């Protein structure tokens, strides 16, 4: 009877050890699955960014972009065109802002205030 009891205790200890070991492995697998999901999401984000960058690259290498930059930054035009350069402070209305009146010295301001 003692042997049966000893064998049962050993079987229970081995069973508990196996359950703990399997539980740890299952937990690691679940964690690894979460990491795989995060990596897939990051991969999708990077692929989107890659596609956007490819689109920008194509645009920057296009004739349209080169022509636009030549017109806007270099003030160049096509043959037969007249390039008009406006002053930097011209508003949307097309009016040239008037230059502000020169600042009077303080003594003239006081003189004007009292007399």
Residue pairs with C-beta under 8 A, 6 or more apart in sequence:
59 65
70 76
71 77
75 83
75 85
76 83
77 83
87 96
89 96
89 97
90 96
90 97
91 97
104 112
